[in-house]
């Protein structure tokens, strides 16, 4: 089954909503690190080659707009 875009979903750099991911960061890092075959295929200069650094940096940057709490932003569309 191929991937398909979900209607109404999009990535927005300035999302107005976010969820605190502090409690799930370690599990997220562990889950991404478990994809060893995929990660091994990445070029060494790919930011995801450093799983912990990649996720920590990403969620910390998102969190700068939300009281400096590591977050995953999202947007509510059509509500």
N, CA, C and O of each residue as an XYZ file, in Angstrom:
316
protein
N       0.845     -1.174      0.000
C       0.000      0.000      0.000
C       0.890      1.237      0.000
O       1.771      1.364      0.851
N       0.676      2.133     -0.926
C       1.494      3.333     -1.031
C       1.093      4.386     -0.026
O       0.008      4.344      0.554
N       1.994      5.333      0.168
C       1.697      6.441      1.065
C       0.802      7.433      0.355
O       0.890      7.605     -0.860
N      -0.053      8.079      1.114
C      -0.864      9.137      0.540
C      -0.914     10.299      1.518
O      -0.853     10.116      2.734
N      -1.023     11.466      0.974
C      -1.116     12.657      1.815
C      -2.482     12.687      2.485
O      -3.489     12.322      1.879
N      -2.508     13.116      3.712
C      -3.772     13.275      4.419
C      -4.306     14.665      4.125
O      -3.608     15.657      4.334
N      -5.499     14.740      3.657
C      -6.077     16.027      3.299
C      -6.173     16.916      4.540
O      -6.622     16.482      5.601
N      -5.751     18.141      4.385
C      -5.829     19.096      5.483
C      -4.606     19.097      6.380
O      -4.517     19.934      7.278
N      -3.662     18.194      6.173
C      -2.461     18.146      6.999
C      -1.315     18.819      6.273
O      -1.138     18.628      5.069
N      -0.548     19.593      6.986
C       0.607     20.252      6.395
C       1.578     20.629      7.488
O       1.214     20.727      8.660
N       2.800     20.837      7.094
C       3.814     21.300      8.033
C       3.851     22.812      7.966
O       3.883     23.396      6.883
N       3.848     23.426      9.103
C       3.910     24.879      9.152
C       5.054     25.295     10.071
O       5.131     24.839     11.212
N       5.931     26.148      9.588
C       7.054     26.555     10.436
C       6.628     27.391     11.635
O       7.354     27.460     12.627
N       5.476     28.021     11.560
C       5.015     28.854     12.662
C       3.721     28.311     13.261
O       2.768     29.061     13.470
N       3.688     27.039     13.530
C       2.494     26.420     14.101
C       2.098     27.123     15.387
O       2.945     27.568     16.161
N       0.810     27.211     15.596
C       0.303     27.886     16.782
C       0.072     26.968     17.966
O      -0.312     27.434     19.039
N       0.297     25.682     17.798
C       0.056     24.713     18.869
C       1.248     23.766     18.944
O       1.964     23.560     17.964
N       1.442     23.197     20.127
C       2.521     22.222     20.299
C       2.215     21.326     21.485
O       1.442     21.682     22.374
N       2.832     20.166     21.478
C       2.714     19.235     22.608
C       4.091     19.094     23.243
O       5.100     18.986     22.547
N       4.118     19.097     24.546
C       5.360     18.924     25.302
C       5.834     17.485     25.128
O       5.103     16.547     25.445
N       7.053     17.306     24.625
C       7.587     15.968     24.389
C       8.685     15.594     25.383
O       9.401     14.612     25.184
N       8.816     16.381     26.452
C       9.876     16.145     27.429
C       9.887     14.699     27.921
O      10.926     14.040     27.907
N       8.724     14.210     28.356
C       8.662     12.863     28.934
C       8.911     11.762     27.913
O       9.260     10.645     28.296
N       8.743     12.041     26.641
C       8.925     11.025     25.621
C      10.231     11.110     24.849
O      10.463     10.308     23.944
N      11.091     12.068     25.190
C      12.323     12.257     24.414
C      13.208     11.016     24.407
O      13.679     10.605     23.347
N      13.438     10.420     25.553
C      14.304      9.238     25.606
C      13.728      8.095     24.776
O      14.459      7.405     24.066
N      12.417      7.898     24.868
C      11.776      6.837     24.090
C      11.842      7.150     22.599
O      12.031      6.246     21.785
N      11.687      8.417     22.236
C      11.778      8.807     20.829
C      13.165      8.586     20.266
O      13.322      8.114     19.140
N      14.171      8.930     21.053
C      15.556      8.712     20.637
C      15.825      7.217     20.475
O      16.434      6.789     19.494
N      15.371      6.440     21.435
C      15.554      4.983     21.378
C      14.829      4.384     20.169
O      15.362      3.501     19.496
N      13.616      4.867     19.896
C      12.838      4.339     18.767
C      13.511      4.659     17.432
O      13.592      3.799     16.556
N      13.993      5.898     17.276
C      14.665      6.252     16.034
C      15.989      5.505     15.904
O      16.346      5.071     14.809
N      16.708      5.352     16.991
C      17.984      4.630     16.961
C      17.794      3.160     16.592
O      18.715      2.525     16.078
N      16.602      2.616     16.853
C      16.326      1.216     16.527
C      16.279      0.969     15.016
O      16.318     -0.181     14.577
N      16.198      2.019     14.236
C      16.190      1.891     12.780
C      17.625      1.905     12.255
O      17.990      2.716     11.404
N      18.416      0.990     12.784
C      19.855      0.963     12.505
C      20.169      0.835     11.020
O      21.088      1.491     10.531
N      19.432      0.011     10.299
C      19.686     -0.162      8.869
C      19.492      1.128      8.097
O      20.303      1.480      7.241
N      18.419      1.824      8.402
C      18.154      3.099      7.746
C      19.229      4.117      8.107
O      19.769      4.795      7.233
N      19.533      4.218      9.382
C      20.523      5.204      9.836
C      21.902      4.918      9.245
O      22.644      5.844      8.919
N      22.243      3.640      9.109
C      23.547      3.275      8.541
C      23.648      3.664      7.067
O      24.748      3.842      6.545
N      22.505      3.796      6.399
C      22.522      4.156      4.980
C      22.654      5.664      4.754
O      22.867      6.109      3.626
N      22.528      6.440      5.818
C      22.625      7.894      5.682
C      24.073      8.333      5.518
O      24.976      7.720      6.087
N      24.299      9.390      4.744
C      25.661      9.914      4.660
C      26.073     10.481      6.023
O      25.219     10.948      6.775
N      27.365     10.447      6.348
C      27.817     10.883      7.669
C      27.466     12.336      7.988
O      27.363     12.703      9.158
N      27.284     13.158      6.968
C      26.965     14.559      7.233
C      25.459     14.806      7.390
O      25.041     15.950      7.568
N      24.649     13.756      7.326
C      23.214     13.896      7.531
C      22.956     14.146      9.010
O      23.482     13.415      9.849
N      22.165     15.152      9.354
C      21.920     15.458     10.764
C      21.336     14.301     11.562
O      21.540     14.222     12.773
N      20.611     13.402     10.898
C      20.015     12.280     11.619
C      21.023     11.202     11.983
O      20.696     10.275     12.724
N      22.247     11.309     11.471
C      23.279     10.332     11.835
C      23.537     10.359     13.338
O      23.912      9.342     13.922
N      23.338     11.510     13.963
C      23.421     11.658     15.423
C      21.981     11.755     15.929
O      21.425     12.847     16.044
N      21.392     10.611     16.225
C      19.969     10.535     16.562
C      19.618     11.428     17.745
O      18.695     12.236     17.652
N      20.331     11.298     18.842
C      20.021     12.082     20.043
C      20.176     13.574     19.767
O      19.324     14.374     20.155
N      21.255     13.942     19.104
C      21.484     15.350     18.790
C      20.420     15.901     17.859
O      19.954     17.027     18.034
N      20.036     15.106     16.869
C      19.029     15.531     15.899
C      17.692     15.809     16.580
O      17.126     16.890     16.421
N      17.187     14.833     17.340
C      15.880     15.015     17.965
C      15.902     16.085     19.047
O      14.970     16.883     19.153
N      16.956     16.106     19.847
C      17.051     17.112     20.902
C      17.087     18.514     20.310
O      16.384     19.408     20.782
N      17.898     18.708     19.287
C      17.988     20.021     18.639
C      16.659     20.417     18.021
O      16.201     21.546     18.195
N      16.043     19.497     17.304
C      14.781     19.776     16.623
C      13.694     20.193     17.617
O      13.041     21.219     17.426
N      13.501     19.417     18.658
C      12.425     19.707     19.604
C      12.751     20.904     20.493
O      11.844     21.598     20.952
N      14.024     21.150     20.737
C      14.422     22.340     21.500
C      14.148     23.594     20.681
O      13.645     24.586     21.208
N      14.478     23.551     19.393
C      14.199     24.711     18.529
C      12.707     24.974     18.425
O      12.273     26.123     18.508
N      11.918     23.925     18.244
C      10.468     24.111     18.221
C      10.005     24.752     19.525
O       9.149     25.637     19.524
N      10.575     24.299     20.631
C      10.162     24.760     21.950
C      10.503     26.198     22.264
O       9.967     26.759     23.220
N      11.372     26.807     21.493
C      11.726     28.203     21.740
C      10.497     29.101     21.683
O      10.465     30.144     22.336
N       9.497     28.714     20.919
C       8.264     29.503     20.831
C       7.240     29.109     21.890
O       6.191     29.743     22.004
N       7.536     28.068     22.664
C       6.577     27.552     23.638
C       7.233     27.409     25.006
O       7.355     26.303     25.531
N       7.650     28.521     25.574
C       8.230     28.578     26.929
C       9.480     27.732     27.089
O       9.763     27.249     28.185
N      10.234     27.546     26.009
C      11.484     26.788     26.032
C      11.321     25.368     26.556
O      12.189     24.846     27.256
N      10.203     24.758     26.209
C       9.931     23.363     26.545
C      10.065     22.564     25.251
O       9.502     22.975     24.236
N      10.791     21.431     25.241
C      10.880     20.631     24.011
C       9.477     20.237     23.538
O       8.693     19.653     24.287
N       9.184     20.568     22.288
C       7.832     20.347     21.779
C       7.831     19.759     20.378
O       8.846     19.743     19.682
N       6.651     19.275     19.989
C       6.357     18.908     18.606
C       5.193     19.802     18.199
O       4.087     19.662     18.722
N       5.440     20.728     17.258
C       4.379     21.649     16.868
C       3.361     20.990     15.943
O       3.662     20.016     15.253
N       2.176     21.531     15.945
C       1.138     21.083     15.016
C       0.151     22.230     14.803
O       0.133     23.207     15.552
N      -0.637     22.088     13.800
C      -1.641     23.108     13.489
C      -2.997     22.433     13.396
O      -3.108     21.330     12.861
N      -3.999     23.068     13.899
C      -5.372     22.568     13.776
C      -5.969     23.239     12.552
O      -6.046     24.465     12.481
N      -6.389     22.433     11.596
C      -6.910     22.951     10.335
C      -8.382     22.591     10.230
O      -8.771     21.437     10.414
N      -9.167     23.567      9.941
C     -10.591     23.331      9.737
C     -11.393     23.159     10.998
O     -12.505     22.632     10.960
N     -10.846     23.596     12.121
C     -11.590     23.453     13.386
C     -12.460     24.660     13.639
O     -13.156     24.718     14.653
